[in-house]
């Protein structure tokens, strides 16, 4: 966007934030700028954040932006074909808005009833709707973990951050709905009906506003900046994370074979994995920092590695590296070790677990079969002191050292 267009648009948006009349700004916008592509709106929001405007301010007035820019935005259509990640998300938006409307209808019916006994059919429908909203978490997870990072790689950072803030607001409203459903049997009917109506209206309004922003700004921006090769990678990651139970099957039809993305080329001096890279120093420190003790025995039953955590539960010495695991246990327990390894090797089991009391502490010991593409590679022993974990109750959401 030319610098003069950017300056005009930023000036108009700042006026909005300072309390100018939206109708006056709307006419000035149409007169001076006309139609503005969603990518340019995203760029301006990005720059306003850098200049000191907070995400909360942008998010708070985003609805005003949309009211002013609605006419130009609605001319910008997303034409993603079936199977495209953006198309899948937009189809899920339609379904969620449908559930929100159903929730409002149910809440209205409950509000006009006399008691729980007279709305049993509506309560059943309410349970069905609530289940679908719980399933919708997959929708937000795919956006936050795949689409948003993809946009950030192209310098689009603030719009995804603002949308994530709204996701958390949606989750908060949905949590109120779930809590209301859990408490309904202990509540007076009138109180339940009133709160249900409030939650239904709040959720419908929030989803309508949020999805409009994504459909008209975020998604068109994604379609413009994300390359075809990236689209296939995004779709593959969507498939890995999974979909909602209500995601329309036609929406996620595979137009072409969606192959797993090629591995990144190996970085010299680094240990490369499918999901990232480490230096040897970082990897060793990470393994030693795990809040569990781990020991790896290869497919030939040879001890190959053990971590050196600060408070290791069972002692390990480097002399055991290269030793057969059977030789590392007392004779009375060798038959158990053999049984576990044989079950892992044959595929009969993937996990074996034990727990013991040791010096007043509860120790949890687990063995896992390590496989790659179905092939047995060895056994991982994980030992953990769960004494304090067993005492945990309720929630802790604040940072306290």
C-alpha positions as a Markdown table, in Angstrom:
| # | Residue | x | y | z |
|---|---|---|---|---|
| 1 | Unk | 0.0 | 0.0 | 0.0 |
| 2 | Unk | 1.3 | 3.5 | -0.9 |
| 3 | Unk | 2.5 | 5.5 | 2.0 |
| 4 | Unk | -0.2 | 8.2 | 1.6 |
| 5 | Unk | -2.9 | 5.5 | 1.7 |
| 6 | Unk | -1.4 | 4.1 | 4.8 |
| 7 | Unk | -1.3 | 7.5 | 6.5 |
| 8 | Unk | -4.9 | 8.3 | 5.6 |
| 9 | Unk | -6.1 | 4.9 | 6.9 |
| 10 | Unk | -4.1 | 5.0 | 10.1 |
| 11 | Unk | -5.4 | 8.5 | 10.7 |
| 12 | Unk | -9.0 | 7.4 | 10.3 |
| 13 | Unk | -8.5 | 4.4 | 12.6 |
| 14 | Unk | -6.9 | 6.6 | 15.2 |
| 15 | Unk | -9.8 | 9.0 | 15.1 |
| 16 | Unk | -12.1 | 6.1 | 15.7 |
| 17 | Unk | -10.1 | 5.2 | 18.8 |
| 18 | Unk | -10.3 | 8.8 | 20.0 |
| 19 | Unk | -14.1 | 8.7 | 19.9 |
| 20 | Unk | -14.9 | 10.3 | 16.5 |
| 21 | Unk | -18.4 | 9.6 | 15.0 |
| 22 | Unk | -18.3 | 6.3 | 13.1 |
| 23 | Unk | -20.7 | 7.6 | 10.5 |
| 24 | Unk | -18.5 | 10.6 | 9.8 |
| 25 | Unk | -15.4 | 8.4 | 9.6 |
| 26 | Unk | -17.3 | 6.0 | 7.3 |
| 27 | Unk | -18.1 | 8.7 | 4.8 |
| 28 | Unk | -14.5 | 10.1 | 4.9 |
| 29 | Unk | -13.1 | 6.6 | 4.4 |
| 30 | Unk | -15.3 | 6.0 | 1.4 |
| 31 | Unk | -14.5 | 9.4 | -0.1 |
| 32 | Unk | -10.7 | 9.2 | 0.3 |
| 33 | Unk | -9.9 | 5.5 | 0.1 |
| 34 | Unk | -12.8 | 3.6 | -1.4 |
| 35 | Unk | -12.2 | -0.2 | -1.3 |
| 36 | Unk | -9.3 | -1.4 | 0.8 |
| 37 | Unk | -8.1 | -5.1 | 0.7 |
| 38 | Unk | -8.1 | -7.0 | 4.0 |
| 39 | Unk | -4.3 | -7.4 | 3.8 |
| 40 | Unk | -4.0 | -3.6 | 4.0 |
| 41 | Unk | -6.3 | -3.4 | 7.0 |
| 42 | Unk | -4.1 | -6.1 | 8.7 |
| 43 | Unk | -1.0 | -4.1 | 7.9 |
| 44 | Unk | -2.3 | -0.9 | 9.4 |
| 45 | Unk | -3.4 | -2.7 | 12.6 |
| 46 | Unk | 0.1 | -4.2 | 12.7 |
| 47 | Unk | 1.7 | -0.8 | 12.5 |
| 48 | Unk | -0.7 | 0.7 | 15.1 |
| 49 | Unk | 0.4 | -1.9 | 17.6 |
| 50 | Unk | 4.1 | -1.1 | 16.9 |
| 51 | Unk | 3.3 | 2.6 | 17.5 |
| 52 | Unk | 1.9 | 1.9 | 21.0 |
| 53 | Unk | -1.7 | 1.0 | 20.6 |
| 54 | Unk | -2.5 | -2.1 | 22.7 |
| 55 | Unk | -4.1 | -5.3 | 21.4 |
| 56 | Unk | -6.9 | -4.7 | 23.9 |
| 57 | Unk | -7.6 | -1.3 | 22.3 |
| 58 | Unk | -7.5 | -2.8 | 18.8 |
| 59 | Unk | -9.8 | -5.6 | 19.9 |
| 60 | Unk | -12.2 | -3.3 | 21.8 |
| 61 | Unk | -12.8 | -1.1 | 18.8 |
| 62 | Unk | -12.6 | -3.8 | 16.1 |
| 63 | Unk | -16.4 | -3.9 | 15.9 |
| 64 | Unk | -16.4 | -0.2 | 15.1 |
| 65 | Unk | -13.8 | -0.7 | 12.4 |
| 66 | Unk | -16.0 | -3.4 | 10.9 |
| 67 | Unk | -19.1 | -1.2 | 11.0 |
| 68 | Unk | -17.2 | 1.5 | 9.2 |
| 69 | Unk | -15.5 | -0.8 | 6.7 |
| 70 | Unk | -18.3 | -3.3 | 6.2 |
| 71 | Unk | -19.4 | -2.2 | 2.8 |
| 72 | Unk | -15.9 | -2.5 | 1.3 |
| 73 | Unk | -15.2 | -5.7 | 3.1 |
| 74 | Unk | -18.3 | -7.5 | 1.9 |
| 75 | Unk | -17.2 | -7.0 | -1.7 |
| 76 | Unk | -14.1 | -9.0 | -0.9 |
| 77 | Unk | -15.1 | -12.7 | -1.3 |
| 78 | Unk | -13.1 | -15.7 | -0.2 |
| 79 | Unk | -13.3 | -18.3 | -2.9 |
| 80 | Unk | -11.4 | -21.1 | -1.3 |
| 81 | Unk | -12.4 | -24.5 | -2.8 |
| 82 | Unk | -13.6 | -27.4 | -0.8 |
| 83 | Unk | -10.7 | -29.1 | 0.9 |
| 84 | Unk | -8.8 | -25.8 | 1.4 |
| 85 | Unk | -8.0 | -25.1 | 5.1 |
| 86 | Unk | -9.8 | -21.7 | 4.9 |
| 87 | Unk | -12.9 | -23.3 | 3.4 |
| 88 | Unk | -13.0 | -25.9 | 6.2 |
| 89 | Unk | -12.8 | -23.2 | 8.9 |
| 90 | Unk | -15.5 | -21.1 | 7.2 |
| 91 | Unk | -17.8 | -24.1 | 6.9 |
| 92 | Unk | -17.3 | -24.8 | 10.6 |
| 93 | Unk | -18.2 | -21.1 | 11.3 |
| 94 | Unk | -21.5 | -21.8 | 9.6 |
| 95 | Unk | -22.2 | -24.8 | 11.8 |
| 96 | Unk | -21.2 | -23.0 | 15.0 |
| 97 | Unk | -23.5 | -20.0 | 14.2 |
| 98 | Unk | -26.3 | -22.6 | 13.6 |
| 99 | Unk | -25.7 | -24.1 | 17.0 |
| 100 | Unk | -25.6 | -20.6 | 18.6 |
| 101 | Unk | -29.0 | -19.9 | 17.1 |
| 102 | Unk | -30.3 | -23.2 | 18.3 |
| 103 | Unk | -29.0 | -22.4 | 21.8 |
| 104 | Unk | -30.8 | -19.1 | 21.8 |
| 105 | Unk | -34.1 | -20.8 | 20.7 |
| 106 | Unk | -33.7 | -23.4 | 23.4 |
| 107 | Unk | -33.0 | -20.7 | 26.0 |
| 108 | Unk | -36.0 | -18.8 | 24.9 |
| 109 | Unk | -38.2 | -21.9 | 25.3 |
| 110 | Unk | -36.8 | -22.7 | 28.7 |
| 111 | Unk | -37.3 | -19.1 | 29.9 |
| 112 | Unk | -41.0 | -19.3 | 29.1 |
| 113 | Unk | -41.5 | -22.7 | 30.8 |
| 114 | Unk | -42.7 | -23.3 | 34.4 |
| 115 | Unk | -40.1 | -25.9 | 35.5 |
| 116 | Unk | -37.6 | -28.5 | 34.5 |
| 117 | Unk | -40.3 | -31.2 | 34.1 |
| 118 | Unk | -41.9 | -29.3 | 31.3 |
| 119 | Unk | -38.7 | -28.9 | 29.2 |
| 120 | Unk | -37.2 | -32.4 | 29.2 |
| 121 | Unk | -37.0 | -32.4 | 25.4 |
| 122 | Unk | -35.3 | -29.0 | 25.4 |
| 123 | Unk | -32.8 | -30.1 | 28.0 |
| 124 | Unk | -32.0 | -33.1 | 25.8 |
| 125 | Unk | -31.4 | -30.7 | 22.9 |
| 126 | Unk | -29.4 | -28.5 | 25.1 |
| 127 | Unk | -27.1 | -31.4 | 26.0 |
| 128 | Unk | -26.6 | -32.1 | 22.2 |
| 129 | Unk | -25.7 | -28.4 | 21.5 |
| 130 | Unk | -23.3 | -28.3 | 24.5 |
| 131 | Unk | -21.5 | -31.3 | 23.2 |
| 132 | Unk | -21.0 | -29.6 | 19.8 |
| 133 | Unk | -19.5 | -26.5 | 21.5 |
| 134 | Unk | -17.1 | -28.7 | 23.4 |
| 135 | Unk | -16.1 | -30.3 | 20.1 |
| 136 | Unk | -15.5 | -26.9 | 18.6 |
| 137 | Unk | -12.2 | -26.7 | 20.6 |
| 138 | Unk | -10.6 | -28.5 | 17.6 |
| 139 | Unk | -11.5 | -25.5 | 15.4 |
| 140 | Unk | -9.6 | -23.0 | 17.6 |
| 141 | Unk | -6.7 | -25.4 | 18.1 |
| 142 | Unk | -6.2 | -25.7 | 14.4 |
| 143 | Unk | -6.3 | -21.9 | 13.9 |
| 144 | Unk | -3.9 | -21.2 | 16.9 |
| 145 | Unk | -1.4 | -23.9 | 16.1 |
| 146 | Unk | -1.3 | -24.0 | 12.3 |
| 147 | Unk | -3.0 | -21.0 | 10.6 |
| 148 | Unk | -1.8 | -18.3 | 13.0 |
| 149 | Unk | 1.9 | -19.4 | 12.9 |
| 150 | Unk | 1.7 | -19.6 | 9.1 |
| 151 | Unk | 0.5 | -16.0 | 8.9 |
| 152 | Unk | 3.2 | -14.8 | 11.4 |
| 153 | Unk | 5.9 | -16.2 | 9.1 |
| 154 | Unk | 4.6 | -13.6 | 6.5 |
| 155 | Unk | 4.8 | -10.8 | 9.0 |
| 156 | Unk | 1.1 | -10.9 | 9.9 |
| 157 | Unk | 1.4 | -11.1 | 13.7 |
| 158 | Unk | -1.1 | -8.8 | 15.4 |
| 159 | Unk | -4.4 | -9.8 | 13.8 |
| 160 | Unk | -3.8 | -13.5 | 14.8 |
| 161 | Unk | -2.9 | -12.3 | 18.3 |
| 162 | Unk | -6.1 | -10.3 | 18.6 |
| 163 | Unk | -8.2 | -13.3 | 17.2 |
| 164 | Unk | -6.5 | -15.5 | 19.9 |
| 165 | Unk | -7.6 | -13.1 | 22.6 |
| 166 | Unk | -11.2 | -13.4 | 21.3 |
| 167 | Unk | -10.8 | -17.2 | 21.3 |
| 168 | Unk | -10.2 | -17.1 | 25.0 |
| 169 | Unk | -13.2 | -14.9 | 25.5 |
| 170 | Unk | -15.3 | -17.4 | 23.6 |
| 171 | Unk | -13.9 | -20.2 | 25.7 |
| 172 | Unk | -14.8 | -18.2 | 28.8 |
| 173 | Unk | -18.5 | -17.9 | 27.7 |
| 174 | Unk | -18.5 | -21.6 | 26.7 |
| 175 | Unk | -17.1 | -22.5 | 30.2 |
| 176 | Unk | -20.1 | -20.6 | 31.7 |
| 177 | Unk | -22.4 | -22.8 | 29.6 |
| 178 | Unk | -20.7 | -26.0 | 30.7 |
| 179 | Unk | -20.7 | -25.0 | 34.3 |
| 180 | Unk | -24.4 | -24.1 | 34.1 |
| 181 | Unk | -25.2 | -27.5 | 32.7 |
| 182 | Unk | -23.2 | -29.2 | 35.4 |
| 183 | Unk | -25.0 | -27.3 | 38.2 |
| 184 | Unk | -28.5 | -27.4 | 36.8 |
| 185 | Unk | -29.8 | -30.1 | 39.1 |
| 186 | Unk | -28.9 | -28.1 | 42.1 |
| 187 | Unk | -30.3 | -24.8 | 40.8 |
| 188 | Unk | -33.7 | -23.2 | 41.0 |
| 189 | Unk | -35.4 | -23.4 | 37.6 |
| 190 | Unk | -35.8 | -19.6 | 37.2 |
| 191 | Unk | -32.2 | -18.9 | 38.0 |
| 192 | Unk | -31.1 | -21.5 | 35.5 |
| 193 | Unk | -33.4 | -20.2 | 32.8 |
| 194 | Unk | -32.2 | -16.6 | 33.3 |
| 195 | Unk | -28.5 | -17.5 | 33.2 |
| 196 | Unk | -29.0 | -19.8 | 30.2 |
| 197 | Unk | -30.6 | -16.9 | 28.3 |
| 198 | Unk | -27.7 | -14.6 | 29.2 |
| 199 | Unk | -25.0 | -17.1 | 28.1 |
| 200 | Unk | -26.9 | -17.9 | 24.9 |
| 201 | Unk | -27.1 | -14.3 | 23.9 |
| 202 | Unk | -23.4 | -13.6 | 24.8 |
| 203 | Unk | -22.1 | -16.6 | 22.9 |
| 204 | Unk | -24.2 | -15.8 | 19.8 |
| 205 | Unk | -23.0 | -12.2 | 19.7 |
| 206 | Unk | -19.4 | -13.1 | 20.3 |
| 207 | Unk | -19.3 | -15.8 | 17.7 |
| 208 | Unk | -21.1 | -13.6 | 15.1 |
| 209 | Unk | -18.6 | -10.7 | 15.6 |
| 210 | Unk | -15.6 | -12.9 | 15.7 |
| 211 | Unk | -16.4 | -15.0 | 12.7 |
| 212 | Unk | -17.2 | -11.9 | 10.7 |
| 213 | Unk | -13.7 | -10.6 | 11.4 |
| 214 | Unk | -12.0 | -13.8 | 10.5 |
| 215 | Unk | -14.1 | -14.4 | 7.3 |
| 216 | Unk | -13.6 | -10.8 | 6.0 |
| 217 | Unk | -10.1 | -9.9 | 7.2 |
| 218 | Unk | -8.0 | -12.8 | 8.5 |
| 219 | Unk | -8.9 | -15.4 | 6.0 |
| 220 | Unk | -8.7 | -13.2 | 2.9 |
| 221 | Unk | -5.3 | -12.1 | 4.1 |
| 222 | Unk | -4.3 | -15.8 | 4.5 |
| 223 | Unk | -5.4 | -16.5 | 1.0 |
| 224 | Unk | -3.3 | -13.7 | -0.4 |
| 225 | Unk | 0.0 | -14.3 | 1.5 |
| 226 | Unk | 0.1 | -18.1 | 1.9 |
| 227 | Unk | 1.7 | -20.0 | -1.0 |
| 228 | Unk | 0.3 | -23.1 | -2.6 |
| 229 | Unk | 3.1 | -25.3 | -1.1 |
| 230 | Unk | 2.3 | -23.9 | 2.3 |
| 231 | Unk | -1.4 | -24.6 | 1.8 |
| 232 | Unk | -0.7 | -28.3 | 1.4 |
| 233 | Unk | 1.4 | -28.3 | 4.6 |
| 234 | Unk | -1.3 | -26.5 | 6.5 |
| 235 | Unk | -3.9 | -29.0 | 5.3 |
| 236 | Unk | -1.7 | -31.9 | 6.4 |
| 237 | Unk | -1.3 | -30.4 | 9.8 |
| 238 | Unk | -5.1 | -29.8 | 10.1 |
| 239 | Unk | -5.6 | -33.5 | 9.3 |
| 240 | Unk | -3.1 | -34.5 | 12.0 |
| 241 | Unk | -4.8 | -32.4 | 14.7 |
| 242 | Unk | -8.2 | -33.7 | 13.6 |
| 243 | Unk | -11.6 | -32.1 | 13.1 |
| 244 | Unk | -14.9 | -31.4 | 15.0 |
| 245 | Unk | -17.6 | -34.1 | 15.0 |
| 246 | Unk | -19.7 | -31.6 | 13.0 |
| 247 | Unk | -17.1 | -30.6 | 10.4 |
| 248 | Unk | -19.0 | -31.2 | 7.1 |
| 249 | Unk | -17.4 | -34.1 | 5.2 |
| 250 | Unk | -17.7 | -32.4 | 1.8 |
| 251 | Unk | -15.7 | -29.4 | 3.2 |
| 252 | Unk | -12.6 | -31.5 | 3.9 |
| 253 | Unk | -12.6 | -33.5 | 0.7 |
| 254 | Unk | -9.1 | -34.1 | -0.5 |
| 255 | Unk | -8.6 | -32.5 | -3.9 |
| 256 | Unk | -5.2 | -34.0 | -4.3 |
| 257 | Unk | -3.1 | -36.3 | -2.2 |
| 258 | Unk | -2.0 | -34.3 | 0.8 |
| 259 | Unk | 1.5 | -35.7 | 1.5 |
| 260 | Unk | 3.4 | -35.0 | 4.7 |
| 261 | Unk | 5.8 | -32.0 | 4.3 |
| 262 | Unk | 9.3 | -32.8 | 3.4 |
| 263 | Unk | 11.8 | -32.8 | 6.2 |
| 264 | Unk | 13.9 | -29.7 | 6.6 |
| 265 | Unk | 17.5 | -30.2 | 5.5 |
| 266 | Unk | 19.7 | -31.3 | 8.2 |
| 267 | Unk | 21.6 | -28.5 | 10.0 |
| 268 | Unk | 25.2 | -29.1 | 10.5 |
| 269 | Unk | 26.0 | -29.7 | 14.2 |
| 270 | Unk | 22.3 | -30.0 | 15.1 |
| 271 | Unk | 20.1 | -33.0 | 15.8 |
| 272 | Unk | 17.2 | -32.8 | 13.4 |
| 273 | Unk | 13.7 | -34.1 | 14.0 |
| 274 | Unk | 10.4 | -33.9 | 12.1 |
| 275 | Unk | 9.2 | -31.3 | 14.6 |
| 276 | Unk | 12.4 | -29.3 | 15.3 |
| 277 | Unk | 16.1 | -29.2 | 15.8 |
| 278 | Unk | 18.5 | -29.2 | 18.8 |
| 279 | Unk | 22.1 | -28.8 | 19.4 |
| 280 | Unk | 23.6 | -31.8 | 21.2 |
| 281 | Unk | 24.1 | -29.6 | 24.3 |
| 282 | Unk | 20.5 | -28.5 | 24.3 |
| 283 | Unk | 19.1 | -32.0 | 23.8 |
| 284 | Unk | 21.2 | -33.4 | 26.7 |
| 285 | Unk | 20.2 | -30.5 | 29.0 |
| 286 | Unk | 16.5 | -30.9 | 28.0 |
| 287 | Unk | 16.5 | -34.7 | 28.8 |
| 288 | Unk | 18.2 | -34.0 | 32.1 |
| 289 | Unk | 15.7 | -31.3 | 33.0 |
| 290 | Unk | 12.6 | -33.6 | 32.5 |
| 291 | Unk | 10.7 | -34.1 | 35.8 |
| 292 | Unk | 11.1 | -37.8 | 35.3 |
| 293 | Unk | 14.0 | -40.3 | 35.1 |
| 294 | Unk | 14.3 | -42.0 | 31.7 |
| 295 | Unk | 16.4 | -45.1 | 30.6 |
| 296 | Unk | 16.4 | -46.4 | 27.1 |
| 297 | Unk | 17.0 | -50.1 | 26.2 |
| 298 | Unk | 17.5 | -50.9 | 22.5 |
| 299 | Unk | 15.9 | -53.7 | 20.4 |
| 300 | Unk | 18.7 | -56.0 | 21.5 |
| 301 | Unk | 17.9 | -55.4 | 25.2 |
| 302 | Unk | 21.1 | -53.4 | 25.6 |
| 303 | Unk | 21.1 | -50.3 | 27.9 |
| 304 | Unk | 21.9 | -47.4 | 25.6 |
| 305 | Unk | 21.1 | -44.2 | 27.6 |
| 306 | Unk | 19.9 | -42.8 | 30.9 |
| 307 | Unk | 19.1 | -39.3 | 31.9 |
| 308 | Unk | 20.9 | -37.5 | 34.8 |
| 309 | Unk | 18.2 | -35.5 | 36.5 |
| 310 | Unk | 19.1 | -33.6 | 39.6 |
| 311 | Unk | 17.0 | -35.8 | 42.0 |
| 312 | Unk | 17.3 | -39.2 | 40.3 |
| 313 | Unk | 15.2 | -41.8 | 42.2 |
| 314 | Unk | 17.1 | -45.0 | 41.3 |
| 315 | Unk | 20.9 | -44.7 | 41.0 |
| 316 | Unk | 22.5 | -45.2 | 37.6 |
| 317 | Unk | 26.2 | -45.5 | 36.8 |
| 318 | Unk | 27.8 | -45.1 | 33.4 |
| 319 | Unk | 29.1 | -48.6 | 33.7 |
| 320 | Unk | 25.7 | -50.0 | 32.7 |
| 321 | Unk | 25.8 | -48.4 | 29.2 |
| 322 | Unk | 26.3 | -51.3 | 26.8 |
| 323 | Unk | 25.2 | -53.9 | 29.4 |
| 324 | Unk | 22.2 | -56.3 | 28.8 |
| 325 | Unk | 19.2 | -55.0 | 30.8 |
| 326 | Unk | 18.7 | -58.5 | 32.3 |
| 327 | Unk | 22.1 | -58.1 | 34.1 |
| 328 | Unk | 20.9 | -54.8 | 35.7 |
| 329 | Unk | 18.2 | -56.5 | 37.8 |
| 330 | Unk | 18.2 | -59.0 | 40.6 |
| 331 | Unk | 17.6 | -62.6 | 39.6 |
| 332 | Unk | 14.2 | -62.6 | 41.3 |
| 333 | Unk | 12.8 | -60.0 | 38.9 |
| 334 | Unk | 14.5 | -61.0 | 35.7 |
| 335 | Unk | 11.5 | -63.1 | 34.6 |
| 336 | Unk | 9.3 | -60.0 | 34.8 |
| 337 | Unk | 11.8 | -58.0 | 32.7 |
| 338 | Unk | 11.9 | -60.7 | 30.1 |
| 339 | Unk | 8.1 | -60.9 | 30.0 |
| 340 | Unk | 7.7 | -57.2 | 29.5 |
| 341 | Unk | 10.4 | -57.1 | 26.7 |
| 342 | Unk | 8.9 | -60.2 | 25.0 |
| 343 | Unk | 5.4 | -58.7 | 25.1 |
| 344 | Unk | 6.7 | -55.4 | 23.6 |
| 345 | Unk | 8.7 | -57.1 | 20.9 |
| 346 | Unk | 5.8 | -59.3 | 19.9 |
| 347 | Unk | 3.4 | -56.4 | 19.9 |
| 348 | Unk | 1.1 | -57.9 | 22.6 |
| 349 | Unk | 1.6 | -54.8 | 24.8 |
| 350 | Unk | 2.8 | -51.3 | 24.5 |
| 351 | Unk | 2.8 | -50.3 | 28.2 |
| 352 | Unk | 3.6 | -51.9 | 31.6 |
| 353 | Unk | 3.3 | -50.0 | 34.8 |
| 354 | Unk | 4.0 | -50.4 | 38.6 |
| 355 | Unk | 4.0 | -48.2 | 41.6 |
| 356 | Unk | 5.8 | -48.7 | 44.9 |
| 357 | Unk | 6.3 | -47.0 | 48.2 |
| 358 | Unk | 10.0 | -46.0 | 48.7 |
| 359 | Unk | 11.2 | -44.2 | 51.8 |
| 360 | Unk | 7.8 | -42.6 | 52.3 |
| 361 | Unk | 7.4 | -41.5 | 48.7 |
| 362 | Unk | 5.1 | -42.9 | 46.0 |
| 363 | Unk | 7.1 | -43.9 | 43.0 |
| 364 | Unk | 5.4 | -44.5 | 39.6 |
| 365 | Unk | 7.4 | -46.7 | 37.2 |
| 366 | Unk | 6.3 | -47.2 | 33.6 |
| 367 | Unk | 7.8 | -49.0 | 30.6 |
| 368 | Unk | 6.9 | -48.1 | 27.0 |
| 369 | Unk | 7.5 | -49.9 | 23.8 |
| 370 | Unk | 9.3 | -47.6 | 21.4 |
| 371 | Unk | 8.2 | -48.1 | 17.8 |
| 372 | Unk | 8.8 | -46.3 | 14.5 |
| 373 | Unk | 6.4 | -47.2 | 11.6 |
| 374 | Unk | 5.4 | -50.3 | 13.6 |
| 375 | Unk | 9.0 | -51.6 | 14.0 |
| 376 | Unk | 10.1 | -52.2 | 17.6 |
| 377 | Unk | 13.2 | -50.1 | 18.5 |
| 378 | Unk | 13.4 | -50.7 | 22.2 |
| 379 | Unk | 12.0 | -50.0 | 25.6 |
| 380 | Unk | 11.8 | -46.7 | 27.5 |
| 381 | Unk | 11.6 | -46.8 | 31.3 |
| 382 | Unk | 10.1 | -43.7 | 32.9 |
| 383 | Unk | 10.3 | -43.3 | 36.7 |
| 384 | Unk | 8.5 | -40.5 | 38.6 |
| 385 | Unk | 7.9 | -39.4 | 42.2 |
| 386 | Unk | 4.2 | -38.7 | 42.2 |
| 387 | Unk | 3.8 | -38.0 | 45.9 |
| 388 | Unk | 3.2 | -34.3 | 45.6 |
| 389 | Unk | 1.2 | -34.7 | 42.4 |
| 390 | Unk | -1.3 | -37.0 | 44.3 |
| 391 | Unk | -2.0 | -34.1 | 46.7 |
| 392 | Unk | -3.1 | -31.7 | 43.9 |
| 393 | Unk | -6.7 | -30.5 | 44.1 |
| 394 | Unk | -8.8 | -27.8 | 42.5 |
| 395 | Unk | -7.0 | -25.3 | 40.2 |
| 396 | Unk | -4.1 | -23.0 | 40.3 |
| 397 | Unk | -4.2 | -20.3 | 37.6 |
| 398 | Unk | -1.9 | -17.6 | 39.0 |
| 399 | Unk | 1.9 | -17.6 | 38.9 |
| 400 | Unk | 3.3 | -18.2 | 42.4 |
| 401 | Unk | 6.9 | -19.1 | 43.0 |
